[in-house]
Amino acid sequence: IARTLRLWQVLWCLLGCLCTWLFRHWQMTADIPVMIHTSLLIFPLAFSVNAGYQRREGALSYSAQFKANCLTLYLHHRCFQFEEQVPHDFIQCSCSAFTSLFEAVRMYLTASTEESKVYDLQCVYDIFS
């Protein structure tokens, strides 16, 4: 929720609550259609939710593309396993490298501090190189 609401949005909400309290305290009334209040609440909320889904879909797309590229590279490695110039444990090394890579990416995505994110990202780069 901290990424959805910004400080100025909270301040505007508090200002609206204060104005409402003052108008009720002084018994001031006005004939305002309910649709105005509804549209003021619903439209920003709908755009915020839509933006969140777009970010999620983008992240899922990148994740799927990463997995597909890793699978393609692994299948290419499997084609080379019977070549004479390739070491006999090539496919096992390739499989363990991809497993380590996925584990390092998972650790990066679930890291709770910036220091651990930097460390995990460095591990991802080390596995690639």
C-alpha positions in Angstrom: 0.0 0.0 0.0 3.0 2.3 0.5 3.7 2.2 -3.2 0.1 2.9 -4.1 -0.4 6.0 -1.8 1.9 8.9 -1.8 2.3 11.6 0.8 0.4 14.2 -1.2 -2.5 11.8 -1.7 -2.7 11.1 2.1 -2.6 14.9 2.7 -5.4 15.5 0.3 -7.5 12.8 2.0 -6.8 14.3 5.4 -7.8 17.7 4.1 -11.0 16.3 2.8 -11.8 14.7 6.1 -11.0 18.0 8.0 -13.3 19.9 5.6 -16.1 17.4 6.1 -15.7 17.6 9.9 -15.8 21.4 9.8 -18.9 21.5 7.6 -20.7 19.1 9.8 -19.6 20.9 12.9 -21.0 24.2 11.5 -24.0 22.4 10.0 -23.3 23.6 6.5 -25.0 21.5 3.8 -25.0 21.5 0.0 -26.9 19.5 -2.6 -24.1 17.6 -4.3 -24.8 14.5 -6.5 -23.4 11.3 -5.2 -21.9 10.5 -8.6 -19.3 13.2 -8.1 -18.0 11.6 -5.0 -18.1 8.1 -6.5 -16.2 9.2 -9.6 -13.6 11.0 -7.5 -13.0 7.8 -5.6 -13.4 5.1 -8.3 -11.4 6.5 -11.2 -8.0 7.0 -9.4 -8.4 3.6 -7.8 -9.1 2.0 -11.1 -6.1 3.6 -12.7 -3.9 2.6 -9.8 -5.0 -1.0 -9.9 -4.6 -1.1 -13.7 -1.0 0.2 -13.4 -0.3 -2.5 -10.8 -1.5 -5.2 -13.1 0.5 -3.8 -16.0 3.7 -3.9 -13.9 2.9 -7.5 -12.9 2.2 -8.6 -16.5 5.5 -7.0 -17.6 7.4 -8.8 -14.8 5.8 -12.1 -15.7 6.6 -11.6 -19.4 10.3 -11.0 -18.5 10.3 -14.0 -16.3 8.8 -16.2 -19.0 11.3 -14.9 -21.6 14.2 -15.6 -19.2 13.0 -19.2 -18.6 12.5 -19.8 -22.3 15.9 -18.5 -23.2 17.5 -20.7 -20.5 15.6 -23.7 -21.8 16.8 -23.0 -25.3 20.4 -22.7 -24.2 20.1 -25.9 -22.2 18.7 -27.8 -25.1 21.5 -26.6 -27.3 23.9 -27.9 -24.7 22.2 -31.2 -24.8 22.9 -31.4 -28.6 26.7 -31.0 -27.9 26.9 -33.7 -25.2 27.9 -36.5 -27.7 30.7 -34.5 -29.5 34.2 -35.8 -28.9 35.7 -32.4 -28.0 33.2 -31.9 -25.2 33.9 -33.2 -21.7 31.9 -36.2 -20.5 30.3 -34.2 -17.6 29.3 -31.3 -19.8 25.6 -31.8 -19.5 25.7 -32.2 -15.7 27.8 -29.0 -15.4 25.3 -27.2 -17.7 22.4 -28.5 -15.7 23.9 -27.4 -12.4 24.8 -24.0 -13.8 21.2 -23.4 -14.8 20.0 -24.6 -11.4 22.4 -22.3 -9.7 21.3 -19.5 -12.0 17.6 -19.9 -11.2 18.4 -20.2 -7.5 20.4 -16.9 -7.6 17.6 -15.1 -9.5 15.1 -16.4 -6.9 17.3 -15.2 -4.1 17.6 -11.8 -5.8 13.9 -11.4 -6.3 13.1 -12.4 -2.7 15.9 -10.4 -1.0 14.7 -8.1 1.8 17.6 -5.6 1.9 19.5 -3.7 -0.7 22.8 -5.2 0.4 21.5 -8.7 -0.1 20.1 -7.7 -3.5 23.5 -6.4 -4.6 25.2 -9.6 -3.5 22.6 -11.8 -5.1 22.8 -9.8 -8.4 26.5 -10.2 -8.3 26.0 -14.0 -8.0 23.8 -14.0 -11.0 26.4 -12.1 -13.0 29.1 -14.5 -11.8 27.1 -17.5 -12.9 26.6 -16.0 -16.4 30.3 -15.3 -16.8 
